[in-house]
C-alpha cells in the first residue's frame, strides 16, 4: 500500500467503545487564579473588579475624575443661520460681485472713496451690508492711489509729532491730580475738519491719508510754523538725507528794539572757533521800541540754536515761527490747519 493512501476500514460494525466504570466527568479542581480572585474580593469589598464574573456586564460607575481643560474645536456648535443672515456680508465681497474684481482691488475701491452705501461714502472694507444699496462711482479708478504729504501750521505749545505718542492708556503710569497737564500733539490736528478750505491740491481727503504718517523735521514746542507729515518714502528720504543742506527760515519776535551791538554778539558767537556752530544767516526785518522781528536762515534742523544765539545777544524771545523749509513756503496757511502737498511743489 502506498504511503499516500489511507488504510481501508474493515467491513462490518465499528468496534464498541469500552464502557467506563464512572461515565460522569469528574469535577475539575478550582484553579489558583480563581482562589486568589475570591480571596481578594473578600478582603476588598469596594474593589473595582467584582468577585463574581457575571458582574462584569454591569455598567461602570460614573467617574469622579476632574475633566481636562482641553479646547473643543471639532464639535463646536456652528453659528446660527439667523444670526449670520442678520449681519450680512462684507462690503468688499459685495464690490467683488459688482465689479468682477479681486478682493484686493475691491478693498482699494472702498478705501479710495469710490463706494457708496445708500448714497453715503463708506471707506471700511469690513463694513457689513445686507439689504442696503451699494453703488460704485462711474469714474472709479485705481490709478490715483499714491501716498500723500501733509503740510501743517503747528501752533505754539504743541509737540511737533516727530515722536508719535502710541503708548497704550493702560501702560501709562498713573498721574496724580496735581501733575502738569499733558502737552498736546500736533498729530491730533490732522483731521478732515482742520483741512485748509483754500487747498489747491484737488485731492479728496480719505481716511487712509491719515495713516502711517512720518514726521522727520523737528520744531521746538514753543515755536509755531511749518511741519511736514508724509506717507511717501521718497519725501521721507529727501527730508532725512538732505536735511543738513536744506535751509530753514524762521521769523523771531523779540522784545524791544534790536541794537547793532546785539547783532555783533550773534556774529561773534557764530564765528567762535572754540564752539563751532552751523551756518546761519540773520537780519532784522523790522524794529521798534516795543517789538522787533529777526529773520534766521539756518542750514539743517537745529532746535534750540536760535534761542542760544538770542541769549548770547541778550534778546528776549516772544514768538518763533518757521515759514520756509527748503523751497516750500508756509504762505497763508492758517495756524492749526493743514493742506496737501501739490504735485508741482518741491522741497
C-alpha positions as CSV (number, residue, x, y, z in Angstrom):
1,X,0.0,0.0,0.0
2,X,1.3,3.3,-0.9
3,X,2.1,5.8,1.8
4,X,-0.2,8.4,0.1
5,X,-3.3,6.2,0.7
6,X,-5.3,5.7,3.9
7,X,-5.8,2.2,5.1
8,X,-9.3,0.9,4.3
9,X,-11.7,0.4,7.3
10,X,-12.7,-3.3,7.7
11,X,-16.2,-4.1,6.7
12,X,-18.8,-4.7,9.4
13,X,-19.9,-2.7,12.5
14,X,-17.4,-0.4,14.2
15,X,-16.0,-1.8,17.4
16,X,-17.8,-0.7,20.5
17,X,-16.2,1.7,23.0
18,X,-15.2,0.2,26.2
19,X,-17.5,1.2,29.0
20,X,-16.1,3.3,31.8
21,X,-16.7,2.5,35.4
22,X,-18.0,6.1,36.0
23,X,-19.4,7.7,32.9
24,X,-19.7,11.1,34.6
25,X,-16.9,13.7,34.0
26,X,-15.1,14.4,37.3
27,X,-15.2,18.0,38.6
28,X,-12.1,20.0,37.8
29,X,-10.3,21.3,40.8
30,X,-10.5,25.1,41.3
31,X,-7.5,26.9,39.9
32,X,-5.2,29.0,41.9
33,X,-6.2,32.2,40.0
34,X,-9.9,31.8,41.0
35,X,-8.9,31.2,44.6
36,X,-6.8,34.4,44.6
37,X,-9.6,36.4,43.0
38,X,-12.1,35.2,45.5
39,X,-9.7,36.0,48.4
40,X,-9.0,39.5,47.1
41,X,-12.7,40.3,46.7
42,X,-13.4,39.0,50.2
43,X,-10.7,41.2,51.7
44,X,-11.6,44.3,49.5
45,X,-15.4,44.7,49.3
46,X,-15.1,48.1,47.5
47,X,-12.7,46.9,44.9
48,X,-13.2,48.0,41.3
49,X,-13.1,44.4,40.0
50,X,-16.1,42.4,41.0
51,X,-15.6,38.9,42.5
52,X,-18.4,37.4,40.5
53,X,-17.6,37.1,36.8
54,X,-21.2,37.9,35.9
55,X,-20.8,41.3,37.4
56,X,-18.5,42.4,34.6
57,X,-21.6,43.1,32.4
58,X,-22.9,45.7,34.8
59,X,-22.5,49.4,33.6
60,X,-19.5,51.2,35.1
61,X,-20.0,53.7,37.8
62,X,-19.6,57.4,36.8
63,X,-16.0,58.7,37.1
64,X,-15.2,61.3,39.7
65,X,-12.0,62.4,38.0
66,X,-11.6,66.1,37.2
67,X,-12.2,66.8,33.5
68,X,-9.3,68.1,31.5
69,X,-9.5,71.7,30.3
70,X,-8.9,70.9,26.6
71,X,-10.4,73.2,24.0
72,X,-13.0,71.6,21.8
73,X,-12.9,72.8,18.3
74,X,-14.3,69.8,16.4
75,X,-17.7,69.6,17.9
76,X,-18.2,73.3,18.5
77,X,-21.7,74.5,17.7
78,X,-21.9,76.3,14.4
79,X,-23.1,79.9,14.2
80,X,-26.9,80.0,13.9
81,X,-28.0,80.8,10.3
82,X,-30.4,83.6,11.5
83,X,-27.5,85.5,13.2
84,X,-25.3,85.1,10.1
85,X,-28.0,86.5,7.8
86,X,-28.8,89.4,10.1
87,X,-25.1,90.6,10.0
88,X,-25.0,90.4,6.2
89,X,-21.8,90.2,4.1
90,X,-18.6,92.2,3.9
91,X,-18.8,95.3,1.7
92,X,-15.6,94.1,-0.1
93,X,-17.4,90.9,-1.1
94,X,-20.3,92.8,-2.5
95,X,-18.0,95.1,-4.5
96,X,-16.2,92.0,-5.8
97,X,-19.5,90.8,-7.2
98,X,-20.5,94.1,-8.7
99,X,-17.1,95.0,-10.2
100,X,-16.0,91.4,-11.0
101,X,-12.6,92.1,-9.5
102,X,-10.3,90.5,-6.9
103,X,-10.7,91.2,-3.1
104,X,-7.6,93.4,-3.1
105,X,-8.9,95.6,-5.9
106,X,-12.3,95.7,-4.1
107,X,-10.7,96.9,-0.9
108,X,-8.8,99.6,-2.9
109,X,-12.0,100.8,-4.5
110,X,-13.6,101.1,-1.0
111,X,-10.5,102.8,0.6
112,X,-10.3,105.1,-2.4
113,X,-13.8,106.5,-1.5
114,X,-15.5,105.2,-4.7
115,X,-18.1,103.0,-3.0
116,X,-21.4,104.3,-1.5
117,X,-23.9,102.5,0.7
118,X,-27.3,104.1,0.5
119,X,-25.7,107.2,-1.0
120,X,-23.1,107.6,1.7
121,X,-19.4,107.0,1.1
122,X,-18.0,104.1,3.2
123,X,-14.3,103.6,3.4
124,X,-14.2,100.5,5.6
125,X,-13.9,97.2,3.7
126,X,-15.2,95.0,6.6
127,X,-18.4,97.1,6.7
128,X,-21.5,94.7,6.8
129,X,-24.3,95.2,4.2
130,X,-27.5,93.2,3.9
131,X,-30.3,94.9,2.0
132,X,-28.6,98.3,1.5
133,X,-28.0,99.7,-1.9
134,X,-24.3,99.5,-2.8
135,X,-23.1,101.7,-5.8
136,X,-19.7,102.4,-7.3
137,X,-18.8,105.7,-8.8
138,X,-18.7,105.6,-12.6
139,X,-15.3,107.3,-12.7
140,X,-13.8,104.9,-10.1
141,X,-10.2,104.2,-10.8
142,X,-7.2,102.6,-9.0
143,X,-4.6,104.8,-10.7
144,X,-4.8,107.6,-8.2
145,X,-3.7,105.7,-5.1
146,X,-0.4,107.4,-4.5
147,X,0.9,108.3,-1.0
148,X,0.3,111.9,0.2
149,X,2.2,114.6,2.1
150,X,0.5,116.9,4.5
151,X,1.7,120.4,5.4
152,X,0.6,121.7,8.9
153,X,0.9,125.1,10.5
154,X,1.7,123.9,14.1
155,X,0.5,126.2,16.9
156,X,2.9,127.3,19.6
157,X,2.9,125.0,22.7
158,X,2.2,121.8,20.7
159,X,4.5,118.9,20.1
160,X,5.9,118.6,16.6
161,X,4.7,115.0,16.1
162,X,8.2,113.6,15.3
163,X,7.8,111.2,18.2
164,X,4.4,109.7,17.8
165,X,2.7,109.0,21.1
166,X,1.3,105.5,20.6
167,X,1.7,104.4,24.2
168,X,-1.3,102.4,25.5
169,X,-3.5,104.1,28.0
170,X,-3.2,101.1,30.3
171,X,0.7,101.2,30.1
172,X,0.9,104.8,31.1
173,X,1.8,105.5,34.8
174,X,-0.9,106.8,36.9
175,X,-0.7,110.6,37.2
176,X,-1.7,112.5,40.3
177,X,-4.2,115.3,40.2
178,X,-1.5,117.8,40.9
179,X,0.7,116.7,37.9
180,X,1.1,119.0,34.9
181,X,-1.3,118.6,32.0
182,X,0.0,116.6,29.0
183,X,1.3,118.7,26.1
184,X,-1.0,118.2,23.0
185,X,0.5,116.5,19.9
186,X,0.2,118.1,16.5
187,X,-0.9,114.8,15.0
188,X,-4.3,115.3,16.6
189,X,-4.8,118.3,14.3
190,X,-4.7,116.1,11.2
191,X,-8.4,115.6,10.7
192,X,-10.7,116.4,7.8
193,X,-12.3,119.2,9.8
194,X,-9.0,121.0,10.1
195,X,-8.2,121.0,6.4
196,X,-7.5,124.3,4.8
197,X,-10.5,125.5,2.8
198,X,-8.4,127.0,0.1
199,X,-6.3,123.9,-0.6
200,X,-5.3,123.9,-4.3
201,X,-4.2,120.3,-4.5
202,X,-7.6,119.0,-5.6
203,X,-7.1,115.8,-3.6
204,X,-10.0,114.1,-1.9
205,X,-9.3,113.6,1.8
206,X,-9.7,110.0,2.8
207,X,-9.2,108.0,6.0
208,X,-6.2,106.3,4.6
209,X,-4.4,109.6,4.2
210,X,-4.1,109.9,8.0
211,X,-2.4,106.5,8.4
212,X,1.3,105.7,8.6
213,X,2.4,109.4,8.6
214,X,6.0,110.2,9.4
215,X,7.5,113.5,10.6
216,X,11.3,113.9,10.3
217,X,11.8,117.6,10.7
218,X,11.8,118.7,14.3
219,X,10.4,122.0,15.6
220,X,10.5,123.4,19.1
221,X,7.4,123.0,21.2
222,X,7.3,126.8,21.9
223,X,7.6,127.6,18.2
224,X,4.9,127.6,15.5
225,X,5.0,127.1,11.8
226,X,5.6,124.6,9.1
227,X,5.7,120.9,9.9
228,X,5.6,118.1,7.4
229,X,3.8,114.7,7.7
230,X,4.2,112.2,4.8
231,X,3.4,108.7,3.6
232,X,5.8,108.9,0.6
233,X,9.1,107.2,1.2
234,X,10.7,109.5,-1.3
235,X,9.8,112.5,0.7
236,X,11.0,110.8,3.9
237,X,14.3,110.1,2.2
238,X,14.6,113.7,1.0
239,X,13.9,115.2,4.4
240,X,16.3,112.8,6.2
241,X,19.3,112.6,3.8
242,X,19.3,116.2,2.5
243,X,18.1,117.9,5.7
244,X,21.6,119.2,6.5
245,X,21.8,121.1,3.3
246,X,18.2,122.3,3.4
247,X,17.7,125.9,4.5
248,X,15.2,126.6,7.3
249,X,13.8,130.1,7.6
250,X,12.4,131.4,10.9
251,X,10.9,134.7,12.0
252,X,11.6,135.5,15.6
253,X,9.8,138.2,17.6
254,X,12.0,139.8,20.4
255,X,11.2,142.4,23.0
256,X,12.3,146.0,22.3
257,X,14.5,147.4,19.6
258,X,17.5,145.5,18.4
259,X,20.8,147.4,18.8
260,X,23.8,146.9,16.5
261,X,25.9,145.7,19.4
262,X,23.5,142.8,19.9
263,X,23.8,141.8,16.3
264,X,27.6,141.8,16.7
265,X,27.3,139.4,19.6
266,X,25.4,137.0,17.5
267,X,28.1,137.2,14.8
268,X,30.9,136.6,17.3
269,X,29.1,133.6,18.6
270,X,28.8,132.1,15.1
271,X,32.4,132.8,14.3
272,X,33.8,131.3,17.6
273,X,36.2,128.6,16.7
274,X,36.0,127.1,20.2
275,X,32.3,126.4,19.7
276,X,31.6,125.6,16.0
277,X,28.0,126.2,15.0
278,X,26.0,125.5,11.9
279,X,25.9,128.0,9.0
280,X,23.4,130.8,9.9
281,X,22.3,134.0,8.1
282,X,20.4,136.6,10.1
283,X,18.9,140.0,9.6
284,X,16.5,142.5,11.1
285,X,13.1,142.6,9.3
286,X,11.6,145.3,11.5
287,X,12.5,147.1,14.7
288,X,10.5,149.3,17.1
289,X,10.8,150.2,20.8
290,X,8.1,147.6,21.6
291,X,8.9,144.7,19.3
292,X,11.4,143.7,16.7
293,X,11.4,140.9,14.1
294,X,14.6,138.9,13.3
295,X,15.0,136.6,10.3
296,X,17.2,133.5,10.7
297,X,18.1,131.2,7.8
298,X,19.8,128.0,9.1
299,X,21.3,125.1,7.2
300,X,19.7,122.0,8.7
301,X,17.3,121.5,11.6
302,X,18.9,122.6,14.9
303,X,16.2,123.0,17.6
304,X,17.4,125.4,20.3
305,X,20.0,127.2,18.2
306,X,18.0,130.4,17.7
307,X,17.3,130.6,21.5
308,X,21.0,130.1,22.2
309,X,22.0,133.0,19.8
310,X,19.4,135.3,21.2
311,X,20.5,134.5,24.7
312,X,24.1,135.4,23.7
313,X,22.8,138.8,22.4
314,X,20.6,139.4,25.5
315,X,17.4,139.3,23.4
316,X,14.1,138.0,24.9
317,X,12.1,135.8,22.5
318,X,8.4,136.3,22.5
319,X,7.4,134.2,19.5
320,X,9.1,132.0,16.9
321,X,7.7,130.8,13.6
322,X,9.1,128.6,10.8
323,X,7.9,130.0,7.5
324,X,10.0,128.0,4.9
325,X,11.6,124.6,4.6
326,X,13.9,124.4,1.5
327,X,11.8,125.7,-1.4
328,X,8.5,125.0,0.3
329,X,6.9,128.1,2.0
330,X,4.1,128.2,4.5
331,X,2.4,131.1,2.7
332,X,-1.1,131.9,4.0
333,X,-1.9,128.6,5.7
334,X,-3.8,129.4,8.9
335,X,-2.4,128.2,12.3
336,X,-3.8,124.8,13.3
337,X,-4.8,123.9,9.8
338,X,-3.2,121.7,7.1
339,X,-3.2,121.1,3.4
340,X,-1.9,118.6,0.9
341,X,1.4,119.0,-0.9
342,X,0.7,119.6,-4.5
343,X,2.4,117.7,-7.3
344,X,4.3,120.8,-8.5
345,X,5.7,121.6,-5.1
346,X,9.2,120.5,-4.2
347,X,11.4,120.8,-1.1
